[in-house]
Amino acid sequence: AQQAEARGRRRSSVVTFALTRLATYNPSHPIPARLVSERSENETVYEAKQVGSCERNWKLLVACILVLGGLAVAVSLALGMEVSQNHAATDEPTVQPTSSPTHDRRPTLQVVEERGVVRCGFRRCGANGKYGCAVDYVDVCRFVASVLFGNSSKFDSVSVTLGNRFQVLQSRKADLLLSGDTHLVEREIKEPTTGVGFAFSTPFVYSGIKYLGDEDMVRCAEEEQRFDNCRQLKICVLANTTLSEIIARLFPSDFYTTMAPYELSERYLDGTCNTILHEFPRAWLLHSINASDEAAASKIASTYIGTKNVAYEPLSIVTRQSDPEFSDVMSWAINALMYAKEQGITADLSKCTPYSSTPTSASELDFLLGVYCLGNSIGDARQIMPEDGDMIGGKGINSINNGTCMINTLPFGNLEDRDADVAQGDLGRIRGSDYLNCGVVVPDNFVGDLREATGVVGMSVTYCTAVAVALMDGKEDAVELFPFVESSNVSYQALHNGTVDILAGAKAKSEITGVTFSTTYFYGNETAEEDLTMYTLATRKDDFKFSSFVNLVVMSTIKADKDGIGRDAHRNMPLISVYGSNIGWALKDAISYSGSYSQILSENFPQSMAATGRNCIHKDGPLRHSIPGIRFQNP
């Protein structure tokens, strides 16, 4: 306080001195003087001249400046004292701001190889709290580690939950997720908890979703009955999963309860629910209830597992969408597993050896190392669904297909987004150009007009046009068709250099890089052991959302078939504004033009060929087969 008073006195004296010395002249008291023509020796003579106002009043201006400057100094000193007092009152010193968080921008494969381990995100579940849950996801991670390092132990476990798993992956705390995640189209574009899209591998297993519990109540659930005795039905289901979305479509909310994994067995044992909807009912019974309890053991013994599959869900390895190379490695690893099943390749520890030098790209990886180190039964499918088996000739969905119906689609999820912007990237560019450039692969001996073609070429033209119609608000002539003979490689050059936006009739092959293949719309009739012909729509890998949109159009014809929707009922197709607010009606327009898959097939093939072999809608039975090219992926 004494220091502040002294500073105040000093400021006051400065101002007083300035006013006294510079403002002594008073115009109301003029200086006495007279005009002289000659200078006298005993007189002091002054010369008078006219000056401007600024020059005349300079002393006053200087005084004002000094006064204002003094006030500014006083204010700043006062504020300085106040700030000092505030800082003195704090318990801890101020922490300087840090720079924004950064992450290693190198390719994930390079980061993982240099780190020496791959980080797999698992969630704990079941009575024993171990990783793996119904599926032994740890084995899948070990399989990936074998491919990356030639050593199945080179992995770290990262704990995730149903609520935070995608955030953990996006924050790069994990390199991949293995937590029973269903490949939904929604999650490719905008996963709800993060607002971003993720990449999903080829499914490593399909889960058969069934009811289990009291036999009478399970039958009520399978028949979707809610009256009479079925009014007692109480279904428990995992929250924040596709299972909770499925049950919400089948039953009103008073017939089911959602909960965390650890609660499921407790609520079943205490009678809160008499039925459970689960993707692996048999494995859940074996691993999720503590059978050492006598009452629990009795409950398990009387539990009935339903006979109907409510749905099949593709479970995949999830990776960040920003690194397509690492995502491709996951798919190729699973593809190698399928190939090993087809060819009867099993574990061979003499070939399970680390790389002599660290791989620097996906092309240097040996994708069969996972099989040599761990065998071809990763995921323990026999234990999960013993009725399925996992060998050629098996009848379950996870068996290798040998000629039965394979036309299938991914589950869509919710593709509406009220906050979406207009279509961007290739979607926006093509809409702006008013037409889609589509290459069509044709046999070397093809002659004629593409628009009049039938067979596989006719189907390819239909799908090309369906994509254009979906993008251009239903306009059917908004597509330019370019034929490319099958024996030439010019078609992929045209795709890569932008001459065409899509290549229809492209045969899926693993060794073709920089390309994304859509869901297959026509299969060849090869045996299980042979390379299978798969006709698809190919797009460049540089625009994930466009590739996803093209794939969605193909799958929409299959979904329409499964849902009983044809051209006349096209308005029943879902909205997809998540791809762009101005193309939300895309699937309605596409089906209005093309119809369902069965309609497309029957219009391009004689009736005797339609819906036979692999080219019919999958309802049950084997669904697995490798994509050709694994031989080229194995150095």
N, C-alpha and C positions, 0 to 999 in steps of 0.2 A: 504493500500500500504506500509506504514511504517513497519507494522508487517511482511509482506511478505519479505521486504528487510532485516530485522533483521534475519529472519529465514534463508535466503540465505547466509548471512555472517557467521552464526554459522555452517552451513553445509560445507562451504568452509574451515574454520579453522580446522575442524576435519580432513578433507582429507589431508590438508597441513601438519599437525602434524604427521599423520601416515606415509607419504612418507619421511619426514625428519628423523624421528627416526628409521625407519626400512629399509631404502635403502641407508645407508651411505657407505657401503663397495663397492669399485670399483675394479674389477679384473684386470684392466689395471695398477693399482698402488699397487703391492703386498706389504704386510707387511714385513719389513726387519727381517730376522731371520737366525740362524745358528744351525747346528746339534751339540748336545753335548752328551757326553757319561756319564759324571758325573755332578752332580748338584753342583754349586758353591754357597757359602753363599750370595754373593752380586749380584746374577743374578736371574732373573725371568725365570723359565723354563716352557714351555708348551708342552703338549703331543699331537702329530698329529696322526690322524687316517683317513682311507678312509671311506667316507659316500656316501649314495645314493643321487640321484638328488633331491628327495623330501625333504630329511633332509637338504641337502646343501642349497636349495633355499626356505626354509620355510618362511623367512622374505618376500620374494617377493610374495609368495602365500597369506600370510596374508594381505599384502598390497592390492593385487588384490581383495580379498574378501571384505575388508573394502571400497575400491573404488566402487565396484559394489553395495554393500549394501547402500552406501551413495547415489548413483544415484537412486536406487529403492525408497529410502525414499523421495528423491526430487520429483520424478515422482508422487508418491502417494499423497504427500502434494499438488502438483499442481493440480492433478485431484480433490482432495477434495475441493480445493478452487473453481474450476470450477463448481462442483456439487452444492456447497453451493450458488454460485452466481445464478445458474439456479433455485434452489428452492426459493431463495429470490425474483426472478422475477415473480413467479406465484401468481395469485390472491387468491387461496385457498390452504389449506394444502392438501397433498396427502391422498387419502382415501385408507385404507387397503383393499385388496381383500376379498370378502366374500366366504363362501362355496357354492357349487352347490345347486340349489333349490331342495327341497325334498318334498314329499307328503306322506300323511298318507297311509301306505301300508296295513292297516286293510281292511277286506271285506267292500264293499260299504254299504251293509245292516247294518252292525254294526255301521259304521260312521254315517249313516243317523238316525238310531234309537237313538243314543246318542246325536246327534245334536238336535233332536226333530222336524225337518222339512225336507222335501225333496225339492231339488232345481230343478225346471223345466225350461228348456230353451225355451222361446217363441220368436217369432218375431212379430213386430208390422206391421200392414198393413191396408189398407182401408182409407177412408176419415176421419174417427174418430180417427185413430191412436191407436185403442185399440188392446190388444192381442186377438188372436183367429182366425182372418181372416175368411175364409169361414167356417171352422169347429171350434166349440167351444172347442179348445184344452185345455183351462183352466179347463173345466169339466173333461177331461180325466185325467189331473193332480190331480184334487180333488178326482177322483176315486182311483187313485194310493195312495194318502195320506190316504184315508179311509182304504185301505187294510193294509197299513204300521202302522197306528196309531189308527184306529177306530175313526178318526176325519178328516173330509174333508178339514178343514181350515189349516192343518199343512203342508203348502208348501210356498216356496219363489219363486218369479218370477225372472228369469235371462234373461235379454234382449239379443237377438242374431239377426244377420242378415243373409241373404242368403249367404253372402260371408264368415262369420266367425263362423258360428254355430258349425261346427265340431271341429274347433280349441278350442272353448270355452268348449266343452264337454271333449275333450282330456286333456285340462289343468285342469280339475276337478273343474272348476268354476260352473258347473252344473252337476247334477247327471244323468240327462236324457234330451233328446231333444223331444219336441213336436212342430215341426215347419213345418208340412206338408211334411215330408221326405218319399220319395218313397224307398221301399226296393229293391235296385238293388244288384245283385250278385257282381258287381264291388266294391260296397261300403263295402262289407263283407271282401274283401281281400286287397284292396288298394284304399281308398277314395282319390280323386285327390288333394284336398287342404291340406291334412295332411300327405299323404303317408302311412297311417296305416288303418287297417280294423276295422269295428265297428259291434256290435251285434244289430239285429233288432227283435222286438217282433212279435208275431202273429199279423197280421194287425188288427187295430181297426176299420178301414173303408176302403172300396175301392172307389176311386174317379172315376167318369165317365167323361173322357176328351172329351169335345165337343167344337164346334165353336159357337160363337154368334156374332151378328152384323147386318149389312145390309143383308136382306134375300137373294138377288141375289148373293152377294159375299160369303155368307155362303154356298150356294149350290155349287158355284164354288170350294170352299175349300174342301167340302165333296167329290166332284167328282174328285178332284186333277186336275182341268182344269186351263190352263194358257193362252189360246188364245182367240181371239175375245173380247167380253165384259169382260171376266175373266182376261184380262191383267190389269184391274184396281184393282185387288185384292191386298190389303196391310194388312198383318197379324201382330198383335202385340202379343208378348209372353214374359213371364218372363225370364230374364237372369239367368244363373247359376242353372238351374233346368232341370229335365228330360223333361219338356215341350219344352225347347229350343233344346234338342237333338232330340225329336220326329219331330219337324217342319223341322229341318235340313235334315232329311231323306225323307221328303215329298215334299219340295219345294226348288228351287234355292234361294240363299241369297237375290236376289233383290225383292223377294215377301214377305219377313218378316223382322221385326225389333225386337231385344231383348232389354229389359229395366228393370229398377228396379220396385218393386211393386207400389211405390207411383206415378210413371209416367204413369202407365197403363191406369187409368181412364182419366188422362189429355190428353194423346195422342189419346184416343178414342173420347173424347168430341171435341177436336180441329180438328179432321179429319185426323190426321197423319195416322191412320189406320182405315179401315172400317170393320175389322173382328178381333176377339180375340180368341186365343186358350186358354182354361182354364179348370182346373180340376173340378171346381164347378161353372158352369156358372150362375145358378140361384142365388146361395148365393152371388156370386161376384156382381151381379146387385143390390141385396138388401143392401149389406153392404159396398161396395167400392166406390160408387158414391154419392156425396152429393146432395140428391134429393131436398133440399131446393132451389137450383138454378132452375129457371123455365126452362131454356134451357136444363139443365141436365135432369130434370124430363121428358121433351118431348122426349129426346133421349132415355131414359130408356123405355118409353112407346112404342117406335117404334122398339126396339131391338128384333131381331129374334134369338131364340135358336135352333140350329140344332137338327136333329133327330138321327143322327148317332154318336155312340161312337167311337172316334178315338182310344182310348185305355182305359183299366181299370188299375189303378195303386194302389198297396197295400201301404197304409200309416201306418207306424209303429212307436212305441216308440223306440228311438235309445239310446243305452247305450254303455259303453266301453267294448270292447271284453275281456279285462283282468280280468273281474269278472263275470264268467258264472252264479253264483248263483243269483246275482242281475238281470241279463238279463232274467233268467228263471222266476223270480218273476213277471217281466213285462208281459211275455207271459201267465203265469198262471192267472194273474189278468184279462187279456182280455179273456182268456178261460172261466173263471168264468162268465164273462158278457154274452158270447154266451150260456153257460149252463143255465143261468137265463132266457134268451129269450126262449130257448127250453122248459123249465119247467114252464114258467109263473111266475117265482119268481120276485117280485117287491119290492119297498122300504118298509122298516119296521123299523121305527125310534126306536122302543123299543129294537131292536137288534143292532142298530148303537151305540155301546159303546166302549170306549177306552179299551185297554188290561189291565188286572189287574197287569201284570208284563211285562216288556219290552221284546219283542221277540228277541232271539239271533240267530235264523236261519230261513230259509224259511219254514221249516216244522212246525214252531210254528205260522205261519200266517193264518188268516181266510180270504180266498180269496173272500168269499161272502159278506164281510163287505162293499165292494164298492157298491154292489147292495142294501144292507139294508140301506145304508146311502143316496144313490143318485138314485136308480132305475136302470132299464136295458136299458135306451135309451140314454146312454152317447154318445156324439158326435152329438146329435140332427139330426139324419139321415133324419127325415121327413122334416125338414126345408131345409137341404142341397139338397136332392133329393126326393121330395115328391112323385114322381112317383114310387120310389123304395119301400117305406114303410120300416118297420124293424120288421115285425111280421111273424109268421109262416103262410105260404100261400101267402105272398107277392111275387111280381114278380121281384123286383129289385135285383141287385147283393148283396146288404147288408141284404137281407132277409135270414132266415134259410132255408137251402136246405131240400127238402122233397122227393128227388128221381130223380132229373134231373141232367144233365151233370155237373160233378165237376172236371174233370181232367184239371189241370191248372198249369201254370208255372210262376215264377217270371220273371220280365224283367232282361236281362243280363247286360246291359251297355257295356262299353268297357273293354274287358278282355285281351287286348294285352299290353305287357310291354317289350319294347326293352332292358331295363336295368335289367331285371329279372335275378336272379341267377338260377342255376339248382334246381330241385325239392329237398326240404328239408323235415325233419321230417318223418312221416310215408310214405309220397309219395316217398321220396328218399330211405327209408329203403326197401320198398316193391319192388321198381324197382331194387334195388341191389340184392334182393333175387331171382329175376326172376320168382316169382309166387305169386299170391294172395290167401290167405286162406279165404274161404267164407263158413260160416255156413248157412244152408238152413232149415228153420222150415217147418216140414211136418206134416200132420194129423197122429194121433196115428195108423191108419189102413193103412198107406202108405206102399206099397210093390213095389219094382222095382228099376230100374236104374234112378238116378236123371237126367241124361243127356237125358233120353227119356221121362221125365215127361211132362205133359201138365197142363192146368188150371193155378191156382195161383202158384203152385209149379214150373211149367214150366216157368212162367213169372219171378219168383224169380231167377231161374237158368240163364235165359237170362240176367237179370240185373247184376247178379254177374259177368258173363262172359264179359259183356259190360264194366264194371269197369276195369277188368283185361286187356282187349284189349286196353282200353284208356291209361292205364299206361305202357303197354309193347309194344308200337309201332305197335299195330295191331295183336299181337300174340294171337291166339284164345285158345291155350292149356296151357296158363299161369295161370290157376286157379285150386286150389284144393278144392273140394266140400265136406262138412261134414254135414250129415243129423242130425237133432235134432227133436225129437217128440214134438209136441205142448204142451202136458200136463206136460212136465218136465221143471224145471228152469235151467237145465244144460246149455242151450244155452246161457243165459246171463252170466253165470259163465265163459264159454269159451270165450265170448267176452271180459269180464273184465280182465281175466288173460292172454290174448294175444294168446290163441290157434287159434282164428279166428280174422281176421281183420274187417270183415263185417258180419252182421247177416241179411240174406234176408228172407222176409216173416214175419218180426217182426211186431206185431200189436202195433200201437202207443198207449201209455198209459202215462198219466201225472205222475202216482205214481212211475214209473221206473226211478230211479236216475242214474246220471253219464252216460247217453246215449243220443245221438242225433238221432232223427228220420228224415229220408228224406221226401221229397214230396211223398204223397201217390200215388201208381201206380195201386191200385185196392181197391174199396170200397165195403162194404157189402150193403145189401138191407133193412136195418133197417129203421124204421120211424124216423121222425125228433125228437121225444121225447125220443127215445131209444139211448143207447150207440152205436156209429157207428163204425163198423169194418174198420180199415185203415191199409192196408198192405204196409210196407215200408222197406227200408234198414236202419238198425241200426248200428251206429258206436260209439266208445268211445268218451266221451266229452273232452278228454285230448289233442286232436290235432284238433283245429278248422279248419285249412286249409284242412286237409284230409276229415273231415266231409262235408265241403263245396264242395269239389271236387266230392265226392260220390253223393251228392244231385244234383250237376250240371249234372252229367251223366244221372240221372233219368230225370231231367227237359229237357235235350237236346233232348230226344226222343219226348217229348211233343212239344217243340219248332219246331222240324223238321216237325211234323205233321201240326202245324199251318202255317208254311212257305212252305208247299208243298214239303218237302225234304224227299226222300226215300234213299234206299241203293245206287242206281245208281247216285244220286246227292249229296253224302255225302261230296264232296269237297266244297260244298256251306256252310257248317257249319263254325262258326267263330273260329278264333284262340284264344287260352286261355293261352298264355305264362306267364300271371301274376301268375300262379300256379307253374311255372318252365319253364325255357327256353328250356329244353329238352322234355317237354310234351305239347308243344303248339298245336300239331295236335291231341290231345286226342279226341276231339268231332268228328272230321272227321273219326278217326279210329273206335270210338264207333258206330256211325251211319252206317258205312260201314258194321259192323257186325250185329247189332240188327235191323236196319231199324227204321222207325218212330213208335210212340206209337200204332197207328192203325194197323200197320203190326205185331207188337209183340202181340197185343190182338187177332187179327184174326188167328194167327198161334198157339195160345194156347187154344182157345175156339171155339166151333162150331159157324158157321156163324150166327145162330139165336140168340146167346148170345152176339156177338161182338157189341160194340158201342151202348149198351142199358143201361138204368138206369143211375146211376151216372158215369159209366165207359165209358165216351165219352168226347171228347174235349169240354171244356167250351167256349161258344161264348157269351152267354147272360144268364140272369136269376140268381136265388139265388146261392150263393157260400159259405155261412157261415154254420159252424157246429162246436161244441166243440169237443175237443179230450177227449176220455174217461178218467176218473180218478179224476174228480173234487171232487167227493164225498170224496175221500181219502185225498184231499188237504185241506178239511175243518175240523179242529180239533173238 
